Amino acid sequence: MTSVPGIFASGDCRSGSTWQIASAVGEGAITALKIRDYLRSH
């Protein structure tokens, strides 16, 4: 999650990310799980 609640960043827009498709896919999956957790808590 970013510093703004409910706003998430993933992939190349995230600082320190790599520019590889496998990393982007993995980060997308992690982001989806974090969004799910966020929505469940609200």
C-alpha positions in Angstrom: 0.0 0.0 0.0 1.2 3.5 -0.6 1.1 6.3 1.9 -2.5 6.9 0.8 -4.9 4.3 2.4 -6.6 2.2 -0.3 -4.1 3.2 -3.0 -1.7 0.4 -4.0 1.4 0.3 -6.3 2.9 -2.6 -8.1 5.4 -3.4 -10.8 7.6 -0.8 -12.5 5.9 2.2 -10.8 7.1 0.9 -7.4 10.4 2.2 -6.2 13.2 -0.4 -6.3 11.4 -2.8 -8.6 13.1 -4.7 -11.3 12.0 -4.5 -15.0 11.5 -8.2 -15.5 8.2 -9.8 -16.4 8.5 -12.6 -13.8 9.0 -10.0 -11.1 6.1 -7.9 -12.3 3.8 -11.0 -12.3 4.8 -11.9 -8.8 4.4 -8.4 -7.5 1.0 -8.2 -9.2 -0.1 -11.4 -7.3 1.2 -10.0 -4.0 -0.6 -6.7 -4.6 -3.9 -8.5 -5.4 -3.6 -10.4 -2.0 -2.9 -7.1 -0.2 -5.9 -5.5 -1.8 -8.1 -8.4 -0.8 -6.9 -8.1 2.8 -7.5 -4.4 2.7 -11.0 -4.8 1.4 -11.8 -7.5 4.0 -10.8 -5.2 6.8 -13.1 -2.4 5.6 
